[in-house]
């Protein structure tokens, strides 16, 4: 079983970096999807990230060897590849039909699944305060959607409900990827794992993508696509590295803050660029729900024991 390095401060910083970048991501993707399809956008994100990591690891002489992908390690890598590939595509299918803030709130079921997986697979544990925080987190998410209940229940096949369904599938596939990726740290470094995933996904998605869609992009479209591609490199790199230094339960709790970044960013964008993206309406219960998410996440992340097993050295191929 993979053990963390014990450098929880670094794990926290890396987790917050991921939160900030993921918080801005759906706002940018919403604009890109006006000019490109979801699969092609995903293909470019994987391709740029894969190329970047190739030259980075070539310079550091850490190109991963595929000889280690035998037996259980090979199965874990397959789960990680298919999980992240499906997550990217399903997430964009969802973003195309619902607002960025709703997308980010719904996708928080992903770290929930990962959190529960950490309890079961990695034998991590919660104390009573962490369980209290977890319950607050769940209730907060429910309250956030209070203005959408009627639309969801009365229009099952509507765009918003379908979008939430795609987000739920994205969450399940992401949790599978995350749990497999964490265990793979026994065999490869985080960058090596992500490199293998990115390059493999490029070939998987190529038959369904249309790279030529970038040709007619306007300046805004190019800017948003570049941001999304760079976001992939930095955010997932930070997330993968965070799992090497911090427990899965705590990383997942910090990631729960992502919707709040999206909500705040949407307010800012709507104020300065109202034609690009209208701000999502929030009532008192939605605001209370947001506060409960923050408090629940903080309690879950900080109330546990800080002792952890120490790795003597980083994994190497």
C-alpha angles and dihedrals in degrees: 000000000000116000126203125242095239094237093124094163090061090045090054094050092048091048092051090049089055091047093054095047095044089048091060096039102081091050090056093042091053089061095044092052089063088069106024138037123252098250094050092048089050091048091054092048092053094043096051093044092047094050092047093051092046093059092040093055093038088058091049092041093237103123103152121247115228092210090090092061095094130125115335094004090056091050091050091051091050090052091048094049096047092040096054094039092053091043093056094049096041091047092056091046086057097044089053090062106035138038121277093246093050089048092053093047092050094045088059086083083077096068087041090059090043090049092053089045089055089055093050106032102032095033092235116159141216127216122212094270092053091051089050089052091048092053091049089051093052094046090048092055090050092050091050090062095048093111091054100050095096093048092049096046098041098042107042095164095041123120094255095051092045089050091053089050091054089049091052090053089047089053094052094049092046092053090052091051093047096051092046092046092053092054091046089064085084088068107028138021117256093256092050091052093050092047092055091047095048096048094045091050091052090062093041094054099037096091091056099041132085109209091183089073089088092067098079095039116130124224093273091048092052092047093050093046092050090049091050092050093048089044089058092055098046102034098047091039090055092045094049091048092047090060088057092059106030137043117267091240093058095043090051091049092053091047088059088075091069097094091058090057089050093048092050092044090050090054090052094046092046091051097049099028107026092164092059102053130356117223116254114248114244128189129199093274091051091053091047088049091053091052091049090051090054094046093043093049093047092049093048092048100044106032097071130088115281096213115109140164114270127227113220092209139001118267115266133187 
